[in-house]
Amino acid sequence: MSKKKVLYVCNAAQTRRVFYPEKYQEMCRLFDVTENNGERNWDSEEIAERAEGMDAIVTGWGAPAMIPEVFEAAPDLQIIAHSAGSVHRLIPDDIANDYVMKRGITVFSGNGAIARNVAESTVGMLLMTMRHWVHFSNYIHDTPHWRSTFYDYDGQFLLGSTVGVVAASKVGREVIRFLQPWDLDILVYDPYLPEEEATEMGAEKVELNDLFARADHVTLHLPKIADTEKMIGDEQLSLLRDGATLINTSRGWVLDHDALFRHAKQRRINVCLDVTTPEPLEPTNPLRQLDNVIITPHVSGSGHYGYKLIGDQTVQALVDCFAGREVEGAVPFERYDTIA
């Protein structure tokens, strides 16, 4: 029986980032792989030129958008396995409608693996921000003194608190899972989440404003879609109690930065932003001047664990697809407009 033909379009740096050498070798052993061993990704036209007869295409960060010529060259294409996160740039809406959904092509995304890294960062940022570790460390480094009295080092930290998770996305679900061993209550807002599923996850489903009014700490995991632009604004931030913590590891798009500045400068809330709008944040942006706003350079998704898990899941997606099994991590195109 002949091996399935796989077109691997990623550059060598992508391969090193997401594949253990033995896992990449396993993929090459299981399938007839046409490899890109260069230091750059192939462009759309180069992919189309090499797509003839392919059963699968493996893409990654930096891969170009799929074009009609790719699908015309590969009438037997069964799966596009994206060894990275979001597939919206890879699969534009017209390609999704005219080719992917019409032909029933599976598209796998590794965003579930990246979600583990982001969730780990989120929990760390919650602790770091609410306990003012950055301020205390800077105080010791920058002054001859020992214990700053600018911040109260007593407070409602994670244990015994109520944590609000905005959106039961893959990251949001991982955050909820990571928080389960802690002695705390979890609220979740997500209009697409059935109430019984929230209960099974160990969370109470609530409306958005109710979450902000009740939570001691809030973490945002909304997708960047039209409906979420500045979804978290003055109305929600006004509901946060004094001393609350707000974490954003999703996209700057979802948070009204002007409203955030107005509330943060009053020193009522403590904030950590791993994402901003724009990105990077301008040197003159006033949020940079507030020591109760911690800003990190969009690094919450990084880490060997999640990156290498992408490679493992990519190979498994190919195996499962060709075996006629359900592919874990397959993109749900029936709600493509609501996912990041």
C-alpha positions in Angstrom: 0.0 0.0 0.0 1.5 3.3 -1.1 2.1 6.0 1.5 0.0 9.2 1.7 1.7 12.2 0.1 2.3 15.1 2.4 3.6 18.6 1.3 5.6 20.1 4.2 5.8 23.9 3.5 7.4 25.2 6.7 10.9 26.5 7.0 13.6 24.9 9.0 13.2 27.3 12.0 9.5 26.3 12.3 10.5 22.6 12.2 13.0 23.1 15.0 10.5 25.0 17.0 7.6 22.6 17.0 9.0 19.1 16.3 11.2 16.9 18.4 13.6 15.4 15.8 12.3 11.9 16.4 8.7 13.1 15.9 9.6 14.8 12.6 11.4 11.6 11.5 8.3 9.6 12.4 6.2 11.8 10.1 8.7 11.3 7.3 8.7 7.6 7.9 4.9 7.2 8.0 4.2 9.4 4.9 5.8 10.3 1.6 6.9 13.8 2.6 8.0 16.5 0.2 10.1 18.7 2.5 11.0 22.3 2.6 14.5 22.3 4.1 15.2 26.0 3.4 15.2 28.9 5.8 12.1 30.5 4.4 8.5 29.4 3.9 7.3 28.8 0.4 4.9 31.4 -1.0 1.4 30.6 -2.2 2.5 30.0 -5.8 5.3 27.7 -4.8 2.9 25.7 -2.7 0.5 25.4 -5.7 3.4 24.3 -7.9 4.2 21.4 -5.5 0.7 20.5 -4.5 -0.1 18.1 -7.3 -1.2 14.7 -6.0 -0.9 15.7 -2.4 -3.1 14.2 0.3 -2.1 16.6 3.0 -0.3 20.0 3.4 1.5 20.9 6.7 1.8 24.6 7.3 3.0 26.7 10.2 3.8 30.3 11.4 4.6 32.5 8.4 2.8 30.2 5.9 1.0 32.2 3.2 -2.7 32.1 2.5 -4.0 29.2 0.5 -5.1 30.1 -3.0 -7.5 28.4 -5.4 -4.6 27.0 -7.5 -3.5 24.9 -4.5 -6.8 23.1 -4.3 -7.1 22.8 -8.1 -3.7 21.1 -8.1 -4.6 18.7 -5.3 -8.1 17.3 -5.9 -7.5 14.5 -3.4 -6.4 16.8 -0.6 -7.8 15.5 2.7 -6.2 17.7 5.4 -4.3 20.9 6.0 -2.5 20.5 9.3 -1.5 23.9 10.6 1.4 23.5 13.1 0.7 26.9 14.7 -2.3 28.8 16.0 -5.0 30.7 14.2 -5.9 29.6 10.7 -7.8 32.7 9.6 -4.9 34.2 7.6 -4.1 30.8 6.2 -7.7 30.0 5.2 -9.5 33.2 4.1 -13.3 33.1 4.1 -13.6 32.6 0.4 -11.3 29.7 0.4 -13.1 28.2 3.4 -16.5 28.5 1.6 -15.4 27.6 -1.9 -13.0 24.8 -1.3 -12.5 23.6 2.3 -16.2 23.2 3.3 -17.4 22.1 -0.1 -14.8 19.3 -0.3 -15.0 18.4 3.3 -11.3 19.0 3.8 -10.2 18.8 7.5 -8.1 21.8 8.8 -6.2 21.1 12.0 -4.9 23.9 14.2 -2.3 23.5 17.0 -3.9 26.3 19.0 -4.9 23.8 21.6 -1.3 23.1 22.4 -0.4 26.8 22.6 -3.4 27.2 24.9 -1.5 25.2 27.6 1.4 27.7 27.5 -0.9 30.7 27.6 -2.9 29.3 30.5 0.3 28.7 32.4 1.3 32.3 31.8 -2.1 33.6 32.8 -2.1 31.9 36.2 1.5 33.2 36.8 0.5 36.7 35.8 -2.5 36.6 38.1 -0.2 35.7 41.0 2.5 38.1 40.0 0.1 41.1 39.5 -2.1 40.7 42.6 0.9 40.2 44.9 2.8 43.2 43.4 6.0 41.1 43.0 7.3 43.3 40.2 6.9 46.5 42.3 8.6 44.9 45.4 11.5 43.6 43.3 12.0 46.9 41.5 11.9 48.7 44.9 14.7 46.6 46.3 16.8 47.0 43.2 16.2 50.7 42.8 16.4 51.9 46.4 18.6 51.2 49.4 15.4 50.2 51.3 13.9 46.8 51.9 10.1 46.7 52.2 8.0 49.2 50.2 4.9 50.5 51.9 3.5 51.9 48.7 1.5 48.7 48.2 -0.3 46.8 50.9 1.3 43.3 51.0 -1.9 41.9 52.5 -4.9 41.4 50.3 -7.4 39.0 48.7 -5.0 36.9 46.6 -5.8 33.7 44.7 -6.8 31.4 47.6 -10.3 32.1 48.8 -11.0 34.5 45.9 -13.5 34.5 43.0 -11.9 34.4 39.6 -13.8 35.5 36.5 -12.8 33.9 33.2 -14.1 35.8 30.2 -14.7 33.3 27.3 -14.4 29.5 27.5 -12.0 29.5 24.6 -9.3 26.8 24.5 -7.2 29.0 26.7 -10.0 29.9 29.0 -10.9 26.2 29.5 -7.2 25.5 30.3 -7.1 28.3 32.8 -10.2 26.9 34.5 -8.6 23.4 34.5 -5.4 24.8 36.0 -7.3 26.6 38.8 -9.3 23.6 39.8 -6.9 22.5 42.6 -7.1 25.9 44.3 -9.6 26.8 47.0 -11.5 29.4 45.0 -14.7 30.0 43.0 -14.7 30.4 39.2 -17.1 32.4 37.2 -17.2 32.1 33.4 -18.9 34.3 30.7 -19.4 32.8 27.3 -22.7 33.1 25.4 -21.9 29.9 23.4 -21.2 27.8 26.5 -24.0 25.6 27.8 -24.7 26.0 31.5 -24.3 22.3 32.2 -21.0 22.3 30.5 -19.8 25.2 32.6 -20.9 23.2 35.7 -19.0 20.2 34.5 -15.9 22.4 34.2 -16.2 23.5 37.8 -17.4 27.0 37.0 -20.6 29.1 37.3 -21.9 30.6 34.1 -22.8 34.2 34.5 -23.5 37.3 32.4 -20.5 39.6 31.6 -21.3 42.5 33.9 -22.2 40.1 36.7 -18.8 38.5 36.4 -17.0 41.9 36.7 -19.1 42.9 39.7 -18.5 39.6 41.6 -14.9 38.7 40.7 -11.8 39.6 42.7 -9.7 38.8 39.6 -10.6 38.7 35.9 -8.8 37.2 33.0 -9.7 37.8 29.3 -9.6 35.0 26.7 -11.9 36.5 24.0 -11.3 36.0 20.2 -10.4 38.8 17.9 -13.6 39.1 15.9 -15.9 42.0 14.9 -18.2 41.6 18.0 -15.4 41.7 20.5 -13.7 45.0 19.6 -13.4 47.0 22.8 -15.9 44.7 24.4 -14.4 45.3 27.8 -14.7 49.0 28.4 -15.7 51.6 31.0 -19.0 49.8 31.9 -17.2 46.6 32.9 -14.1 48.2 34.5 -16.3 50.4 36.6 -17.8 47.3 38.2 -14.4 45.9 39.3 -13.9 46.2 43.0 -11.0 48.1 44.5 -7.8 46.0 44.5 -9.1 43.7 41.6 -6.7 42.2 39.1 -7.3 42.2 35.4 -5.2 40.1 33.0 -5.3 40.1 29.2 -3.5 37.4 27.3 -5.9 37.3 24.4 -5.7 40.3 22.1 -5.5 44.0 22.8 -8.4 44.5 20.4 -10.9 43.3 23.1 -10.0 45.9 25.7 -10.7 49.7 25.5 -7.3 51.0 26.4 -8.5 54.6 27.0 -11.0 53.4 29.5 -8.4 51.1 31.1 -6.0 54.0 31.6 -8.7 56.1 33.3 -9.4 53.3 35.8 -5.8 52.2 36.2 -4.5 55.7 36.9 -6.9 55.9 39.9 -4.9 52.9 41.3 -8.1 51.0 42.0 -7.1 48.0 40.0 -3.9 46.1 39.1 -3.4 45.1 35.5 -1.2 42.8 33.4 -1.2 43.1 29.6 0.6 40.6 27.5 -1.2 42.0 24.4 -1.9 45.6 23.5 -3.3 47.7 20.7 -1.2 48.7 18.9 1.6 46.2 19.4 4.2 47.1 20.4 2.7 49.8 22.5 4.0 53.3 21.5 6.8 54.6 23.8 4.6 57.6 24.7 1.5 55.6 25.6 0.5 56.6 29.2 -0.1 53.0 30.2 3.7 52.6 30.2 4.0 55.1 33.0 1.7 53.3 35.5 3.5 51.0 37.9 0.2 49.1 38.6 0.1 48.1 34.9 2.6 45.4 34.0 3.2 45.0 30.3 4.9 42.0 28.7 5.7 41.7 25.0 3.2 39.1 23.8 5.2 36.1 25.2 2.5 34.2 27.1 2.2 31.5 24.3 5.9 30.7 24.2 7.5 27.6 25.8 8.9 24.3 24.8 6.0 22.3 26.2 3.3 23.8 24.1 5.4 24.2 21.0 6.6 20.6 20.9 3.1 19.4 21.7 2.0 21.1 18.4 4.4 18.8 16.5 3.0 15.7 18.3 -0.6 16.8 17.6 0.2 17.6 14.0 1.5 14.1 13.3 -1.5 12.6 15.2 -3.9 14.7 13.1 -2.5 13.3 9.9 -2.6 9.7 11.2 -6.2 10.1 12.4 -7.4 11.8 9.3 -6.0 9.2 7.0 -7.5 6.4 9.2 -10.9 8.0 9.0 -11.0 9.0 12.6 -12.1 12.2 14.2 -9.2 14.7 14.3 -8.7 16.4 17.6 -8.0 20.1 17.0 -10.0 20.2 13.8 -11.3 23.7 13.0 -15.1 23.9 13.4 -16.0 25.7 10.2 -19.7 25.8 11.0 -18.8 28.6 13.4 -15.7 30.0 11.7 -16.8 33.6 12.2 -16.8 33.2 16.0 -13.3 31.7 16.5 -10.0 33.6 16.8 
